[in-house]
Amino acid sequence: MIDFHTHSLFSDGVLLPSELIRRAYAAGYKGLAITDHVDSSNIDFVVPRIKDVIDAVNEYTEMKIIPGAEITHVPPELIGRLVAKARELGAKIVLVHGETVVEPVAPGTNRAAIEAGADILAHPGIITREDAERAKSKGVMLEITSRKGHSLSNGHVAKMAMQTGAELIINTDAHSPGDFIDDNFAEIVLRSAGIEGDAVKKVFENSRKLMGRVA
C-alpha cells in the first residue's frame, strides 16, 4: 500500500510522526505521506516539523516517506496561497480537504483546490462534472477513500472520474493505526465504488507514479 493521506498528532491523529511511520512500515506499507491538517494558523509550525522528522528517519527505513499537508476548511479564496506556502515550507504532497458530504466545507473548495494545482483533492464529495474535467486538465488526482463517512461519495467520485478521464488515487485518511489497510482491502474499496478490472490496476499505478515523482 502507498498512502498519501495520513495524520499525526500534529493535527487530529493519535500518533507521533515517528510512530506513525513505524506502524505503517510494520503494516506492510511501501510508501507514506504525512499530511496533517493546516490552515493559516499552523502551517508554519506543522510542515517544517513533519519534514524534520522525515529527514531524520528516512535513512533508517526502506519505506518511502513524504512530507505533506492537507489544507483544511479554509475559505476558497485562501487555498491558492496556502498551497504555495505549503510547498515553500517543504511539503512534497499537498492535499486539499474537499467538499465531503459529512462536513460543512465551503462551496467552491473543490474548484479552488483544482485551480491552485493541489496534488490530490481529498474526498471531493458530490464533485461536479465540470470540476472533474478541470481536475483532468490540471493533473489533480481525485481521491477514493477508505475513511468512514467520507467514503459515502466514492461511487459518485469514481463515476465522474471515469466519465471525464480524471485520475483517481486511493488513500486511507488514517488517524490511528486501525485505519491502515492493505492492497487487498484497497481493491475492495475500489470495486465497491464501481471500479473494475484494468481501472483498479490504473489506480494503484497512479500511486506508484506519484511516489516516483515526489520521492
TORLO-38063 format. One record per residue (C-alpha): x, y, z; residue number from 1. Coordinates in steps of 0.05 Angstrom, whole numbers, plus 32768, in hexadecimal, padded with zeros to 4 digits. Example, Ala and Ser with C-alpha at 12.3 -4.5 7.8 and 13.67 -1.06 7.14 Angstrom:
x; y; z; n
80F6; 7FA6; 809C; 1
8111; 7FEB; 808F; 2
This chain:
x; y; z; n
8000; 8000; 8000; 1
8016; 8046; 7FF0; 2
7FEE; 8079; 8018; 3
7FF1; 80C4; 800B; 4
7FC0; 80DA; 8040; 5
7FD0; 80CE; 808A; 6
7FCF; 80F7; 80CA; 7
7FFB; 80FA; 8108; 8
7FEF; 811D; 814A; 9
8007; 815D; 8129; 10
7FBE; 8162; 8114; 11
7F87; 8131; 8128; 12
7FAC; 80EF; 8124; 13
7FC0; 80C7; 8161; 14
8009; 80B5; 8153; 15
804B; 80D9; 8153; 16
8065; 80DD; 810B; 17
809C; 80AB; 811B; 18
806A; 8078; 8135; 19
803C; 8085; 80FA; 20
8076; 8075; 80CC; 21
808B; 8037; 80F3; 22
8044; 801B; 80F7; 23
8038; 8027; 80AD; 24
8078; 8002; 809C; 25
8065; 7FC8; 80CB; 26
8021; 7FC5; 80A7; 27
8045; 7FB9; 8065; 28
8042; 7FFE; 8047; 29
8071; 800E; 800E; 30
8066; 8059; 8010; 31
8048; 808D; 803F; 32
8039; 80D7; 8040; 33
802B; 80FB; 8081; 34
7FF8; 8131; 8070; 35
7FE0; 8152; 80AF; 36
7FA8; 8185; 80AD; 37
7FC0; 81CC; 80A4; 38
7FA5; 8212; 809C; 39
7FC4; 8257; 80A4; 40
7FCA; 824C; 80F0; 41
7FF8; 8210; 80F0; 42
8016; 8204; 80AB; 43
8058; 8225; 80BF; 44
805D; 81F7; 80FC; 45
8044; 81B4; 80E0; 46
8064; 81AC; 809C; 47
80AD; 81BA; 80B0; 48
80A7; 818B; 80EB; 49
808A; 8153; 80C1; 50
80C3; 815E; 8090; 51
80F7; 815D; 80C9; 52
80DD; 811A; 80E3; 53
80DD; 80FB; 809E; 54
8122; 8114; 808E; 55
813B; 80F6; 80CF; 56
811D; 80B0; 80C6; 57
811F; 80A7; 807B; 58
8163; 8085; 8079; 59
814C; 8052; 80AD; 60
8110; 8036; 8088; 61
8106; 8015; 8044; 62
80C1; 8036; 803F; 63
80BD; 8076; 8017; 64
80A3; 80AF; 8043; 65
808B; 80F2; 8029; 66
807D; 8133; 804F; 67
803A; 8151; 803D; 68
7FFF; 817A; 8054; 69
7FB3; 8179; 804F; 70
7F97; 81BF; 8049; 71
7F57; 81BB; 8070; 72
7F17; 81E4; 8076; 73
7F35; 8225; 805F; 74
7F0E; 8257; 8034; 75
7F16; 8244; 7FEB; 76
7F36; 8288; 7FDD; 77
7F71; 8275; 800A; 78
7F7F; 8230; 7FEE; 79
7FAE; 8245; 7FB7; 80
7FDD; 826B; 7FE4; 81
7FDD; 8233; 8018; 82
7FED; 81FF; 7FE3; 83
8028; 8229; 7FCE; 84
803D; 8235; 8016; 85
803B; 81EB; 8027; 86
806A; 81DD; 7FED; 87
8099; 8215; 8001; 88
809D; 81F7; 8047; 89
80B0; 81B2; 802C; 90
8070; 818C; 801F; 91
807B; 815E; 7FE4; 92
8032; 8149; 7FE3; 93
7FF9; 817B; 7FED; 94
7FB2; 8164; 7FF7; 95
7F75; 8190; 7FFF; 96
7F3C; 8179; 802B; 97
7F05; 8173; 7FF7; 98
7EBA; 817D; 7FFB; 99
7EAB; 813D; 8021; 100
7E61; 812F; 802D; 101
7E6B; 8127; 8078; 102
7E8A; 816B; 8089; 103
7E75; 81B3; 8079; 104
7EAE; 81C2; 804A; 105
7EA5; 8205; 8027; 106
7E87; 8200; 7FE1; 107
7EBC; 820E; 7FAD; 108
7EF3; 81EA; 7FD3; 109
7EF9; 81B3; 7F9F; 110
7F01; 81E5; 7F66; 111
7F33; 8210; 7F8D; 112
7F5D; 81D2; 7F9D; 113
7F5F; 81BE; 7F55; 114
7F70; 8204; 7F3C; 115
7FA7; 8208; 7F71; 116
7FC8; 81CA; 7F55; 117
7FC3; 819F; 7F94; 118
7FDE; 8158; 7F89; 119
7FA0; 8136; 7FA4; 120
7F59; 814D; 7FB1; 121
7F46; 8125; 7FEE; 122
7F01; 8107; 7FF5; 123
7EE1; 8138; 7FC4; 124
7E98; 8124; 7FD3; 125
7E65; 8132; 7F9D; 126
7E99; 8150; 7F6D; 127
7E7C; 816E; 7F2E; 128
7E8C; 8154; 7EEA; 129
7EAA; 8199; 7ED9; 130
7ED9; 8195; 7F15; 131
7EED; 814E; 7F03; 132
7EFD; 8166; 7EBD; 133
7F27; 819E; 7EDA; 134
7F4B; 816C; 7F07; 135
7F5B; 8143; 7EC9; 136
7F77; 817F; 7EA4; 137
7FA0; 8197; 7EE0; 138
7FBB; 8153; 7EF4; 139
7F99; 8153; 7F38; 140
7F89; 810D; 7F52; 141
7F45; 80FF; 7F71; 142
7F45; 80D5; 7FB0; 143
7F20; 8094; 7FBD; 144
7F23; 808C; 8008; 145
7F1B; 8053; 803A; 146
7F09; 8086; 8070; 147
7EC5; 807C; 808F; 148
7E94; 80B3; 807E; 149
7EC0; 80D2; 8048; 150
7EBA; 8091; 8021; 151
7E6F; 809A; 8017; 152
7E7A; 80BF; 7FD6; 153
7EB0; 8090; 7FBA; 154
7E81; 8075; 7F85; 155
7E70; 80BB; 7F6B; 156
7EB9; 80D0; 7F6A; 157
7ECB; 8091; 7F44; 158
7E93; 809D; 7F12; 159
7EA8; 80E4; 7F05; 160
7EF0; 80CF; 7EFC; 161
7EDF; 8097; 7ECC; 162
7EB3; 80C6; 7EA3; 163
7EE7; 80FD; 7E9E; 164
7F29; 80D8; 7EA1; 165
7F3F; 80F8; 7EE2; 166
7F72; 80CE; 7F07; 167
7F5F; 80AA; 7F47; 168
7F89; 8099; 7F83; 169
7F77; 8070; 7FC1; 170
7F8A; 8087; 8007; 171
7F75; 8078; 804E; 172
7F72; 80BC; 8071; 173
7F8F; 8095; 80AB; 174
7F8C; 80B4; 80F1; 175
7F9F; 8076; 8118; 176
7FC1; 8032; 810B; 177
7F7E; 8010; 8102; 178
7F71; 803A; 80C4; 179
7FAB; 801A; 809D; 180
7F96; 7FEC; 8064; 181
7FBA; 7FBC; 8035; 182
7FB5; 7FB7; 7FE9; 183
7F80; 7F81; 7FEE; 184
7F51; 7FAD; 8016; 185
7F62; 7FE9; 7FEB; 186
7F4A; 7FC0; 7FAF; 187
7F09; 7FB0; 7FD3; 188
7EFE; 7FFB; 7FE0; 189
7F0B; 800A; 7F96; 190
7EDD; 7FD2; 7F7E; 191
7EA7; 7FEA; 7FAE; 192
7EAB; 802E; 7F8C; 193
7E9D; 800D; 7F49; 194
7EE5; 8009; 7F31; 195
7EF7; 7FC7; 7F10; 196
7F2D; 7FA2; 7EEA; 197
7F64; 7FCB; 7ECA; 198
7F48; 800A; 7EEA; 199
7F5B; 7FEE; 7F2F; 200
7FA1; 7FE1; 7F17; 201
7FA4; 8028; 7EFC; 202
7F93; 8046; 7F40; 203
7FCD; 801F; 7F60; 204
7FFA; 8035; 7F27; 205
7FE7; 807D; 7F35; 206
8001; 8076; 7F7C; 207
8042; 8059; 7F63; 208
804B; 808F; 7F2F; 209
803D; 80C6; 7F61; 210
806E; 80A9; 7F93; 211
80A3; 80A4; 7F5D; 212
8098; 80ED; 7F4C; 213
809E; 8108; 7F93; 214
80CC; 80D8; 7FB8; 215
